Amino acid sequence: MKLLVKKFALFSCLAASILISSCSNTDDSGDVAVDYSAENSTRAAQADNVIENTLNIMENGYVEAEEGRSIANSFFPACTVITIIPNGEGGTIILDFGTGCTLNNGSVVTGKINLEYGGIVSGTRTITYTFEEFTYNGHGVTGGGEIVREIENANGFPASTVNETITVHFSNTEITATRVGLRMAEWIEGVGSGTWEDNVYRITGNWETTFSNGFSRSGEVTEPLIRKLSCVYLVSGTLDITQQSITGTLDFGDGTCDNVATFIFNGQEYTIILGL
């Protein structure tokens, strides 16, 4: 699989959190065993969820501050201080969550996200993002990258293409997970409605996540992932993953908002818990 890092993001390899401590599968020759690590799989799910939600926070911060959308019913509560510093045709947006702020979808965040951007060129704008002591549900987030924001893409939707190098620092452990990849998100429902609650995104892309303990995983979206901003989990779509020298498919379901997905490997199905 070709990893498109330098173009412009989950997204993530969310095939994780298998509800068994380990299992072994043997191929047709009977001489290949595969062991699953429940601990590493859980961390992979947590990392993907943290990153996807962080990207949604950034995108909605920009949309509300610069494009003036969803202001009637903001995604951000009063504990979020949003500062806009103009600079010619561009500027800087600072999303400051202080020492603790619960967003309107229930996520708890702290610290700051900085978004710097230039002017609009041919209907697109490049946004550079960085973090300052930012945490999502207790997990630290560092790194950064660029977002190419399209006012309207070829399909007629507002869209963001993210080039990401983001590290998640898990709480209560020294282990970190760094995701490098490309994530494209189209805003397919709720545009111009004045509220964040009906916003729906279609996500494609590919990425690789490397853990400080040596575990790694790569993923590629094969059926667009669907994200409802009112839900902190993906609700449908499929992701092909490679980990521990095996490949499989993660199916996120039928559109229901829950923390359950299905991992399919060698014709067998495993229930996956995605949540924190």
Secondary structure, 3 states (H helix, E strand, C coil): CCCCCCCCCCCCCCCCCECCCCCCCECCCCCCECCCCHHHHHHHHHHHHHHHHHHHHHHHHHHHHHHCCCCCECCCCCCCEEEEEEECCEEEEEEECCCCEECCCCCEEEEEEEEEECCCECCEEEEEEEEEEEEECCEEEEEEEEEEEECCCCCCCCEEEEEEEEEEECCCCCCEEEEEEEEEEEEEECCCCCECCCCEEEEEEEEEEEECCCCEEEEEEEEEEEEECCCCCEEEEEEEEEECCEEEEEEEEECCCCCEEEEEECCEEEEEECCC
